[in-house]
């Protein structure tokens, strides 16, 4: 486990740089990439199907042209037009191109990926809009950091340009992540649903790894364990049940709708995977509390009954679990199943069944950015299995 260097709520010192991180070390490590290469080159399924999904994507084209903006607007503020699709589409391209480079060793893809990263590094100065700007700072922060983390060891990416990208992430995204944890947009502490906290937590933790900033990384870990908002794990998975000998955990958004209830576990998977690759096992924290919540969400969205306790905060009272968006397909289950079911051999029955259903609907493998929709929701996850090997622990 990494040592704690930051008290909860203390702002990270952006000058604190160390060399104790594993790189690349967010959703993917070099060990993962070596395994992916072997599977693809030997025409092994389902990795080969996932690979073709990647290579057939319009975002994996080395001729892709980025559209950087000085200010990204998400949420209508009454003055500016929303332009955030430019960002999430460019991130999808940078990430897909980065994976293509890692698997093929073709520098054409590497050069295309860093051209996207460089364009934003020298252009983006702020993120604005209405309160939705904090969704942008979170979701796109962690996704952008993942693309750059893969490219950091490319010898064709000049050190000064990599430094410029890191500086942009630290100066544009991180302050918003931190500010949301401290102020929650000046709302009541329980006003915002868990996904708002979780996406900003994913961003902060990922930027901490990218920037070799231990204090930033630890700020995110501390918030996951002890935060004041609904994204802290015991507020997110807030009610536990023993059902036929299995622990199930009711998520904070279960009474809202199932699209957001499952998004929470997509974000938790990204958070826990990145922390795990750095020696901090958040998957196991709280007696595998993420697993309890994932099993609850997966079981209900497979059409099964689950217990439900009325959820109440300062804004809402929800007496029944929501059927809205029940059964939605998102690329989040492969990662969770492979960690809990394959690596740790724990009971992940419902998570596996949901993974299998998503794979079947995805024609052999989970999809990635844009595969499940052309609007922002289709880009809320990078889609690790779209990139051939979503579990990090597949044999």
VEXDREN-214956 format. One record per residue: residue number from 1; residue in one letter; x, y, z of N, C-alpha, C in turn. Coordinates in steps of 0.1 Angstrom, whole numbers. Layout:
<recs>
NUM/A/X/Y/Z/X/Y/Z/X/Y/Z
...
</recs>
This chain:
<recs>
1/X/9/-12/0/0/0/0/9/12/0
2/X/5/23/-8/12/35/-8/10/43/5
3/X/21/49/10/19/57/23/10/69/21
4/X/3/72/31/-6/84/31/3/96/34
5/X/2/106/25/10/118/27/2/131/27
6/X/-12/129/28/-20/141/27/-33/139/36
7/X/-35/148/45/-47/148/53/-59/151/44
8/X/-70/145/47/-83/147/39/-86/162/38
9/X/-89/167/26/-93/181/25/-81/190/23
10/X/-69/186/24/-58/195/23/-54/196/8
11/X/-53/208/3/-49/209/-11/-36/204/-14
12/X/-35/197/-26/-22/191/-29/-12/201/-33
13/X/1/199/-29/11/207/-34/15/203/-48
14/X/13/212/-58/15/208/-72/30/207/-75
15/X/38/211/-66/52/210/-69/58/197/-64
16/X/50/189/-57/54/176/-51/56/165/-62
17/X/67/163/-67/70/153/-77/78/142/-72
18/X/74/129/-74/82/118/-70/83/108/-81
19/X/91/98/-80/93/88/-90/88/74/-85
20/X/78/73/-77/74/61/-71/62/54/-78
21/X/58/60/-89/47/55/-96/51/45/-107
22/X/42/35/-110/44/26/-121/38/33/-134
23/X/46/33/-145/42/39/-157/44/29/-169
24/X/34/28/-178/21/33/-177/13/26/-166
25/X/4/33/-159/-2/27/-147/-16/32/-144
26/X/-24/34/-154/-38/38/-151/-46/26/-155
27/X/-54/26/-166/-62/15/-169/-53/3/-175
28/X/-41/7/-180/-32/-3/-186/-18/-2/-181
29/X/-11/-14/-180/3/-14/-177/10/-20/-189
30/X/23/-20/-189/30/-26/-201/28/-41/-201
31/X/27/-47/-189/24/-61/-189/11/-64/-196
32/X/1/-56/-194/-12/-57/-202/-10/-57/-217
33/X/-2/-47/-221/0/-45/-235/8/-57/-241
34/X/17/-63/-234/24/-74/-239/15/-86/-241
35/X/6/-88/-231/-4/-99/-232/-14/-96/-244
36/X/-18/-84/-246/-27/-80/-257/-20/-83/-270
37/X/-8/-79/-271/0/-82/-284/0/-97/-287
38/X/3/-105/-277/3/-119/-279/-10/-125/-283
39/X/-21/-120/-277/-34/-125/-280/-39/-121/-294
40/X/-36/-109/-298/-40/-104/-311/-32/-111/-322
41/X/-19/-112/-320/-10/-117/-330/-13/-132/-332
42/X/-18/-139/-322/-21/-153/-323/-36/-156/-326
43/X/-43/-145/-330/-57/-146/-334/-66/-152/-323
44/X/-63/-148/-311/-71/-154/-300/-84/-146/-297
45/X/-95/-153/-295/-107/-146/-291/-109/-146/-276
46/X/-116/-135/-270/-123/-125/-277/-114/-112/-280
47/X/-101/-114/-277/-93/-102/-279/-92/-97/-294
48/X/-92/-107/-303/-92/-104/-317/-104/-96/-322
49/X/-116/-100/-317/-128/-93/-320/-128/-78/-314
50/X/-123/-77/-302/-121/-64/-296/-112/-55/-304
51/X/-101/-62/-309/-91/-54/-317/-97/-49/-330
52/X/-105/-57/-336/-112/-52/-349/-122/-41/-346
53/X/-128/-42/-334/-137/-31/-331/-129/-18/-330
54/X/-117/-19/-324/-109/-7/-323/-105/-2/-337
55/X/-99/-11/-345/-93/-7/-358/-104/-2/-367
56/X/-116/-7/-366/-127/-2/-374/-133/11/-370
57/X/-129/16/-359/-135/29/-353/-129/41/-361
58/X/-138/50/-363/-133/62/-370/-124/70/-361
59/X/-124/68/-348/-115/75/-340/-100/69/-340
60/X/-99/57/-346/-86/51/-346/-78/54/-359
61/X/-82/64/-366/-77/68/-379/-65/77/-377
62/X/-53/74/-382/-42/83/-380/-43/96/-387
63/X/-53/98/-396/-56/110/-403/-66/119/-395
64/X/-70/114/-383/-79/122/-375/-74/136/-372
65/X/-83/146/-373/-79/160/-371/-85/165/-358
66/X/-77/169/-348/-82/174/-335/-89/188/-337
67/X/-97/191/-328/-105/204/-328/-103/211/-314
68/X/-91/215/-310/-89/220/-297/-97/234/-295
69/X/-101/236/-283/-108/249/-280/-101/255/-268
70/X/-101/268/-267/-95/275/-256/-104/274/-243
71/X/-117/274/-245/-126/271/-234/-136/261/-238
72/X/-137/251/-229/-148/240/-232/-160/244/-224
73/X/-171/244/-230/-184/247/-224/-193/234/-223
74/X/-197/230/-211/-206/220/-210/-217/225/-200
75/X/-230/224/-205/-241/230/-197/-244/244/-202
76/X/-256/247/-205/-260/260/-211/-259/271/-200
77/X/-251/281/-203/-249/292/-193/-257/304/-198
78/X/-264/303/-209/-272/315/-214/-264/324/-223
79/X/-251/321/-225/-243/330/-233/-235/322/-244
80/X/-229/311/-239/-220/304/-248/-226/291/-254
81/X/-223/288/-266/-227/275/-271/-219/264/-265
82/X/-225/252/-263/-218/241/-258/-209/235/-269
83/X/-197/232/-265/-187/227/-275/-180/215/-270
84/X/-185/209/-259/-177/198/-253/-176/185/-261
85/X/-185/183/-271/-182/171/-279/-168/171/-286
86/X/-163/183/-289/-150/184/-295/-140/177/-286
87/X/-141/179/-273/-132/173/-264/-133/158/-262
88/X/-145/153/-260/-147/139/-257/-144/131/-270
89/X/-146/136/-282/-143/129/-294/-128/129/-296
90/X/-121/140/-293/-107/140/-295/-100/131/-285
91/X/-105/130/-273/-100/121/-263/-101/106/-268
92/X/-113/103/-273/-115/90/-278/-105/86/-289
93/X/-102/96/-298/-92/94/-308/-78/92/-302
94/X/-74/101/-293/-61/100/-287/-59/86/-280
95/X/-69/82/-273/-68/69/-266/-68/57/-276
96/X/-76/57/-286/-76/46/-296/-63/45/-303
97/X/-58/57/-307/-46/57/-315/-34/53/-306
98/X/-34/56/-293/-24/52/-284/-24/37/-283
99/X/-35/31/-282/-36/16/-281/-31/10/-294
100/X/-35/15/-305/-30/10/-318/-15/10/-318
101/X/-9/21/-314/6/22/-314/12/11/-305
102/X/6/9/-293/12/0/-283/11/-15/-289
103/X/0/-18/-296/-1/-31/-301/6/-34/-314
104/X/7/-24/-323/14/-26/-336/28/-21/-336
105/X/32/-12/-327/45/-6/-327/47/3/-339
106/X/36/7/-346/36/16/-357/36/30/-353
107/X/47/38/-355/48/51/-350/38/61/-357
108/X/32/57/-368/22/65/-374/10/68/-364
109/X/7/58/-357/-4/59/-347/1/68/-335
110/X/13/65/-331/18/73/-320/19/88/-323
111/X/24/91/-335/25/105/-339/11/112/-340
112/X/1/104/-344/-13/109/-345/-18/112/-331
113/X/-16/102/-322/-20/104/-308/-15/116/-302
114/X/-1/118/-303/5/129/-296/1/143/-302
115/X/-3/142/-315/-7/155/-322/-20/159/-316
116/X/-29/150/-312/-41/154/-305/-38/159/-291
117/X/-29/153/-284/-26/157/-270/-19/171/-271
118/X/-10/173/-280/-3/185/-281/-12/197/-285
119/X/-22/194/-293/-31/205/-297/-39/210/-285
120/X/-43/202/-277/-51/206/-265/-41/212/-254
121/X/-29/207/-253/-20/211/-243/-17/226/-245
122/X/-16/231/-257/-13/245/-260/-25/254/-262
123/X/-37/248/-261/-49/256/-265/-58/257/-253
124/X/-61/246/-246/-72/246/-236/-67/254/-223
125/X/-76/264/-220/-72/272/-208/-83/271/-197
126/X/-95/267/-200/-105/266/-190/-117/258/-194
127/X/-125/254/-184/-137/246/-186/-148/254/-179
128/X/-159/256/-186/-170/265/-181/-183/259/-185
129/X/-194/267/-183/-208/263/-185/-216/265/-172
130/X/-227/257/-171/-234/257/-158/-227/246/-149
131/X/-235/241/-140/-229/231/-131/-223/219/-138
132/X/-228/216/-150/-223/205/-157/-208/206/-161
133/X/-202/218/-159/-188/219/-162/-180/209/-153
134/X/-185/206/-141/-178/197/-132/-179/182/-137
135/X/-189/179/-145/-189/166/-151/-178/166/-162
136/X/-176/177/-169/-166/177/-179/-152/176/-172
137/X/-150/183/-161/-137/183/-155/-134/169/-150
138/X/-144/161/-146/-142/148/-141/-140/137/-152
139/X/-151/136/-160/-150/125/-170/-139/127/-180
140/X/-138/139/-185/-127/141/-195/-114/142/-189
141/X/-113/146/-177/-100/147/-170/-94/133/-169
142/X/-102/123/-164/-96/110/-162/-93/103/-175
143/X/-102/106/-185/-100/99/-198/-88/105/-205
144/X/-86/118/-205/-75/125/-211/-61/120/-205
145/X/-61/119/-192/-50/114/-185/-46/100/-189
146/X/-56/92/-191/-53/78/-195/-46/78/-209
147/X/-51/86/-218/-45/86/-232/-30/91/-231
148/X/-28/101/-223/-14/106/-222/-5/96/-214
149/X/-10/90/-204/-3/80/-197/3/69/-206
150/X/-5/65/-215/0/54/-225/11/60/-233
151/X/10/72/-237/20/78/-247/32/83/-240
152/X/33/83/-227/44/90/-220/58/84/-223
153/X/58/71/-227/71/65/-230/74/64/-245
154/X/66/72/-253/69/72/-267/81/82/-269
155/X/92/77/-275/104/85/-277/102/96/-287
156/X/91/96/-294/88/107/-304/80/118/-298
157/X/76/117/-285/69/128/-278/79/136/-270
158/X/82/147/-275/93/155/-269/89/158/-254
159/X/100/158/-246/97/159/-231/91/172/-228
160/X/94/183/-235/88/196/-233/73/196/-236
161/X/70/189/-246/55/188/-250/48/179/-240
162/X/54/168/-236/47/160/-225/46/169/-213
163/X/56/176/-209/55/185/-197/44/195/-199
164/X/42/201/-211/31/210/-214/18/204/-212
165/X/16/192/-216/3/185/-214/1/183/-200
166/X/11/178/-192/9/176/-178/5/189/-171
167/X/12/200/-175/9/213/-169/-6/217/-171
168/X/-10/214/-183/-24/218/-187/-34/210/-178
169/X/-31/197/-176/-40/189/-168/-40/193/-153
170/X/-28/197/-149/-27/202/-135/-33/215/-133
171/X/-33/224/-143/-38/238/-141/-52/239/-145
172/X/-57/231/-154/-71/232/-158/-81/222/-151
173/X/-77/210/-151/-86/199/-146/-85/198/-131
174/X/-73/196/-126/-72/193/-112/-78/204/-103
175/X/-77/217/-105/-83/226/-96/-98/225/-95
176/X/-104/221/-106/-119/219/-106/-122/207/-98
177/X/-114/196/-100/-117/184/-92/-116/187/-77
178/X/-106/194/-73/-104/197/-59/-115/206/-54
179/X/-118/217/-62/-128/226/-58/-142/220/-56
180/X/-145/210/-65/-158/203/-63/-158/195/-50
181/X/-148/189/-46/-147/182/-34/-149/191/-22
182/X/-143/203/-23/-144/213/-12/-157/220/-11
183/X/-162/225/-22/-174/233/-22/-187/227/-28
184/X/-185/216/-36/-197/210/-42/-206/221/-49
185/X/-199/230/-56/-206/241/-63/-215/248/-54
186/X/-211/250/-41/-219/257/-31/-232/252/-28
187/X/-234/239/-31/-247/232/-28/-245/224/-14
188/X/-256/219/-10/-256/210/2/-247/198/-1
189/X/-241/193/9/-231/182/7/-237/170/1
190/X/-250/167/3/-256/155/-3/-264/158/-15
191/X/-263/170/-21/-271/174/-32/-268/167/-45
192/X/-255/166/-48/-250/160/-60/-250/145/-60
193/X/-255/138/-70/-254/124/-71/-240/119/-71
194/X/-238/106/-68/-225/101/-66/-216/102/-78
195/X/-222/101/-90/-213/102/-102/-205/115/-103
196/X/-211/126/-98/-203/138/-98/-190/138/-90
197/X/-191/132/-78/-179/130/-70/-170/120/-77
198/X/-176/109/-82/-167/98/-87/-159/102/-99
199/X/-165/110/-108/-158/113/-120/-146/123/-117
200/X/-149/132/-107/-138/141/-103/-127/134/-95
201/X/-131/124/-88/-122/115/-81/-113/108/-91
202/X/-119/102/-101/-112/95/-111/-102/104/-118
203/X/-106/116/-121/-97/126/-127/-85/130/-118
204/X/-88/133/-106/-77/137/-97/-67/126/-95
205/X/-72/113/-93/-63/102/-91/-54/100/-103
206/X/-61/101/-115/-54/98/-127/-43/109/-130
207/X/-47/121/-128/-37/132/-130/-26/131/-120
208/X/-29/126/-108/-18/124/-98/-8/114/-103
209/X/-12/103/-110/-3/94/-115/4/100/-127
210/X/-3/106/-136/3/112/-148/14/122/-144
211/X/12/130/-134/21/141/-130/31/136/-120
212/X/31/123/-116/40/119/-105/38/127/-93
213/X/25/129/-89/22/138/-78/16/129/-67
214/X/24/125/-57/19/117/-47/8/123/-38
215/X/9/136/-35/-1/143/-27/-14/143/-34
216/X/-14/146/-47/-26/146/-54/-33/132/-55
217/X/-25/122/-57/-30/109/-57/-36/105/-44
218/X/-29/109/-33/-34/105/-20/-46/113/-16
219/X/-48/125/-21/-60/133/-19/-72/125/-24
220/X/-70/119/-36/-81/112/-42/-84/99/-34
221/X/-74/92/-30/-76/80/-22/-83/83/-9
222/X/-78/94/-2/-84/97/10/-99/101/8
223/X/-102/107/-3/-116/111/-5/-125/99/-7
224/X/-119/89/-15/-126/77/-17/-130/70/-4
225/X/-121/70/6/-123/64/19/-131/72/29
226/X/-129/85/29/-134/94/39/-141/107/35
227/X/-144/108/22/-149/120/17/-163/124/22
228/X/-167/136/21/-179/141/27/-191/140/17
229/X/-188/139/4/-199/138/-6/-203/124/-9
230/X/-213/122/-18/-219/109/-21/-210/100/-28
231/X/-198/105/-33/-189/96/-40/-180/88/-31
232/X/-179/92/-18/-171/84/-9/-178/70/-8
233/X/-170/59/-7/-175/46/-10/-186/41/0
234/X/-185/45/12/-196/41/22/-209/49/20
235/X/-208/60/13/-220/68/10/-225/64/-4
236/X/-216/60/-12/-220/55/-26/-227/41/-25
237/X/-220/31/-19/-226/18/-16/-230/19/-2
238/X/-243/24/1/-246/28/14/-254/18/23
239/X/-259/8/16/-267/-2/24/-264/-16/19
240/X/-260/-25/29/-256/-38/26/-267/-48/30
241/X/-268/-59/22/-278/-69/25/-271/-83/23
242/X/-275/-92/31/-271/-106/30/-283/-113/22
243/X/-280/-117/10/-291/-124/2/-285/-138/-2
244/X/-291/-148/4/-287/-162/1/-272/-164/3
245/X/-266/-157/13/-252/-159/16/-243/-150/9
246/X/-248/-141/0/-240/-132/-8/-243/-118/-3
247/X/-233/-109/-2/-234/-95/2/-237/-87/-11
248/X/-249/-80/-10/-252/-71/-21/-253/-57/-15
249/X/-249/-47/-23/-249/-33/-18/-257/-24/-26
250/X/-266/-17/-20/-275/-7/-27/-267/5/-30
251/X/-267/9/-43/-260/21/-47/-268/34/-44
252/X/-261/45/-43/-268/58/-40/-277/62/-51
253/X/-275/58/-63/-284/62/-74/-294/52/-79
254/X/-295/41/-71/-304/30/-75/-319/35/-77
255/X/-323/44/-69/-337/49/-70/-338/60/-80
256/X/-327/65/-86/-328/76/-96/-331/70/-110
257/X/-321/63/-115/-323/55/-128/-311/46/-129
258/X/-312/36/-138/-302/26/-139/-290/30/-147
259/X/-292/39/-156/-281/44/-164/-270/50/-155
260/X/-275/59/-146/-265/65/-137/-260/56/-126
261/X/-269/47/-122/-265/37/-112/-254/28/-117
262/X/-254/25/-130/-243/17/-136/-231/25/-139
263/X/-233/38/-143/-222/46/-146/-213/47/-134
264/X/-219/47/-122/-211/48/-109/-201/37/-109
265/X/-205/25/-113/-196/14/-112/-186/13/-124
266/X/-189/20/-135/-179/22/-145/-168/31/-140
267/X/-172/42/-133/-162/51/-127/-154/44/-116
268/X/-161/37/-107/-154/30/-96/-144/20/-101
269/X/-148/13/-112/-138/4/-118/-126/11/-123
270/X/-127/22/-130/-116/30/-135/-107/35/-123
271/X/-114/40/-113/-107/45/-101/-99/34/-94
272/X/-105/22/-92/-99/11/-85/-88/5/-93
273/X/-90/4/-106/-79/-2/-115/-67/7/-115
274/X/-68/20/-116/-57/28/-116/-49/28/-102
275/X/-57/28/-91/-51/27/-78/-44/14/-76
276/X/-51/3/-81/-45/-11/-79/-31/-12/-87
277/X/-31/-5/-98/-18/-6/-106/-7/2/-99
278/X/-11/10/-89/-1/18/-81/1/12/-67
279/X/-5/0/-65/-3/-7/-52/-13/-3/-41
280/X/-24/4/-45/-34/7/-35/-47/-1/-39
281/X/-51/-10/-31/-62/-19/-35/-75/-14/-30
282/X/-81/-5/-38/-94/0/-34/-105/-10/-38
283/X/-102/-20/-47/-111/-30/-49/-115/-38/-36
284/X/-105/-40/-28/-107/-48/-16/-112/-39/-4
285/X/-111/-26/-5/-115/-18/6/-129/-20/10
286/X/-131/-19/24/-144/-21/29/-150/-35/26
287/X/-142/-45/28/-146/-59/25/-152/-60/11
288/X/-145/-55/1/-149/-56/-13/-162/-49/-15
289/X/-163/-37/-10/-176/-30/-11/-180/-26/-25
290/X/-170/-24/-34/-174/-21/-48/-180/-34/-54
291/X/-175/-45/-51/-181/-58/-56/-196/-59/-51
292/X/-198/-57/-39/-212/-58/-33/-221/-49/-41
293/X/-217/-37/-44/-225/-27/-52/-227/-32/-66
294/X/-216/-36/-72/-217/-41/-86/-226/-53/-88
295/X/-226/-62/-78/-234/-74/-79/-249/-70/-77
296/X/-252/-60/-69/-265/-55/-67/-271/-49/-80
297/X/-263/-40/-86/-267/-33/-98/-268/-43/-110
298/X/-259/-52/-111/-259/-62/-122/-271/-71/-120
299/X/-274/-76/-108/-285/-85/-106/-298/-78/-110
300/X/-300/-66/-105/-313/-59/-108/-314/-57/-123
301/X/-304/-53/-129/-304/-49/-144/-305/-62/-153
302/X/-303/-73/-147/-306/-86/-154/-320/-90/-153
303/X/-328/-82/-146/-342/-85/-144/-346/-93/-131
304/X/-336/-94/-122/-339/-101/-110/-343/-91/-99
305/X/-350/-96/-89/-354/-88/-77/-342/-86/-68
306/X/-341/-74/-62/-331/-71/-52/-339/-64/-40
307/X/-333/-64/-28/-339/-57/-17/-337/-42/-20
308/X/-346/-33/-14/-344/-19/-16/-349/-12/-3
309/X/-341/-3/2/-344/5/13/-346/20/9
310/X/-356/26/14/-359/40/10/-347/49/12
311/X/-343/56/1/-332/65/2/-337/79/4
312/X/-331/86/13/-335/100/16/-323/109/18
313/X/-322/120/12/-313/130/16/-320/144/17
314/X/-313/155/16/-319/168/19/-327/172/7
315/X/-326/165/-5/-334/169/-17/-345/159/-21
316/X/-342/146/-19/-351/136/-24/-355/125/-14
317/X/-366/119/-16/-370/107/-9/-374/97/-20
318/X/-367/86/-21/-370/76/-31/-374/63/-24
319/X/-387/59/-26/-392/47/-18/-391/34/-26
320/X/-388/35/-39/-387/23/-47/-375/24/-56
321/X/-369/12/-60/-358/12/-70/-364/16/-84
322/X/-356/23/-91/-360/28/-104/-359/18/-115
323/X/-369/17/-124/-368/8/-136/-364/16/-148
324/X/-362/29/-147/-358/37/-158/-344/33/-163
325/X/-342/30/-176/-330/26/-182/-325/12/-177
326/X/-334/4/-171/-331/-9/-166/-326/-18/-178
327/X/-314/-24/-176/-309/-32/-187/-300/-25/-197
328/X/-296/-13/-194/-288/-5/-203/-274/-13/-205
329/X/-269/-11/-217/-256/-18/-220/-245/-7/-220
330/X/-235/-10/-211/-224/-1/-210/-211/-10/-208
331/X/-200/-5/-213/-187/-13/-213/-180/-12/-200
332/X/-186/-17/-189/-180/-15/-176/-178/-29/-168
333/X/-184/-39/-173/-184/-52/-165/-172/-61/-166
334/X/-166/-60/-178/-154/-69/-180/-143/-66/-170
335/X/-140/-53/-168/-130/-50/-158/-133/-55/-144
336/X/-145/-52/-140/-149/-56/-126/-149/-72/-125
337/X/-155/-79/-134/-155/-93/-133/-141/-99/-133
338/X/-132/-94/-142/-119/-100/-143/-111/-97/-130
339/X/-113/-86/-123/-106/-84/-111/-111/-93/-100
340/X/-124/-93/-98/-130/-100/-87/-132/-115/-90
341/X/-137/-118/-101/-140/-132/-104/-128/-140/-109
342/X/-119/-134/-117/-107/-141/-123/-95/-140/-114
343/X/-91/-128/-111/-79/-126/-103/-81/-130/-89
344/X/-92/-126/-82/-93/-129/-68/-103/-141/-65
345/X/-109/-146/-76/-117/-158/-75/-128/-156/-64
346/X/-134/-144/-64/-145/-141/-55/-159/-144/-63
347/X/-169/-144/-55/-182/-146/-61/-187/-134/-68
348/X/-186/-134/-81/-190/-122/-90/-201/-127/-100
349/X/-210/-135/-95/-220/-142/-104/-227/-133/-113
350/X/-233/-123/-107/-242/-114/-115/-234/-104/-123
351/X/-222/-100/-119/-213/-92/-127/-209/-100/-139
352/X/-206/-113/-138/-202/-121/-149/-213/-122/-159
353/X/-225/-125/-154/-237/-126/-163/-240/-113/-170
354/X/-238/-102/-164/-240/-90/-171/-229/-88/-181
355/X/-217/-91/-178/-206/-90/-188/-209/-99/-200
356/X/-214/-111/-197/-217/-120/-208/-228/-114/-217
357/X/-238/-108/-211/-249/-102/-219/-244/-91/-227
358/X/-236/-82/-222/-230/-71/-229/-222/-76/-241
359/X/-213/-86/-238/-205/-91/-248/-213/-97/-260
360/X/-224/-104/-256/-233/-110/-266/-239/-99/-275
361/X/-244/-88/-269/-250/-78/-276/-239/-70/-284
362/X/-227/-70/-279/-216/-63/-286/-209/-72/-296
363/X/-215/-84/-299/-210/-93/-310/-196/-97/-307
364/X/-194/-102/-294/-181/-109/-291/-172/-101/-282
365/X/-174/-88/-279/-166/-81/-270/-173/-68/-266
366/X/-170/-63/-255/-175/-50/-251/-170/-39/-260
367/X/-177/-29/-262/-173/-18/-271/-166/-7/-263
368/X/-163/4/-270/-156/15/-264/-162/28/-267
369/X/-154/39/-266/-159/53/-268/-167/54/-280
370/X/-180/58/-279/-188/60/-290/-195/48/-295
371/X/-192/36/-290/-197/24/-295/-212/22/-291
372/X/-215/28/-279/-229/26/-274/-237/39/-275
373/X/-233/48/-284/-241/60/-286/-232/71/-290
374/X/-237/80/-299/-229/91/-304/-230/104/-296
375/X/-238/104/-286/-239/116/-277/-230/113/-265
376/X/-229/123/-256/-219/122/-245/-219/109/-237
377/X/-231/104/-235/-232/92/-227/-224/80/-233
378/X/-223/80/-246/-216/69/-253/-201/71/-251
379/X/-196/82/-245/-182/84/-244/-178/86/-229
380/X/-188/82/-220/-185/83/-206/-175/73/-201
381/X/-173/62/-208/-163/52/-205/-154/50/-217
382/X/-141/48/-214/-132/46/-225/-134/33/-232
383/X/-140/23/-225/-143/10/-231/-130/2/-232
384/X/-125/-3/-220/-112/-9/-220/-112/-22/-229
385/X/-124/-29/-229/-124/-41/-237/-125/-39/-252
386/X/-130/-27/-255/-129/-23/-269/-115/-23/-274
387/X/-106/-21/-264/-92/-21/-267/-86/-35/-264
388/X/-94/-45/-265/-90/-59/-265/-89/-66/-252
389/X/-87/-59/-241/-84/-67/-229/-88/-59/-217
390/X/-101/-59/-214/-106/-50/-204/-103/-53/-190
391/X/-99/-66/-188/-98/-70/-174/-85/-68/-167
392/X/-74/-66/-174/-61/-65/-169/-56/-78/-162
393/X/-65/-87/-160/-60/-100/-154/-64/-112/-161
394/X/-68/-110/-174/-71/-122/-182/-58/-130/-184
395/X/-59/-143/-184/-47/-152/-185/-42/-151/-200
</recs>
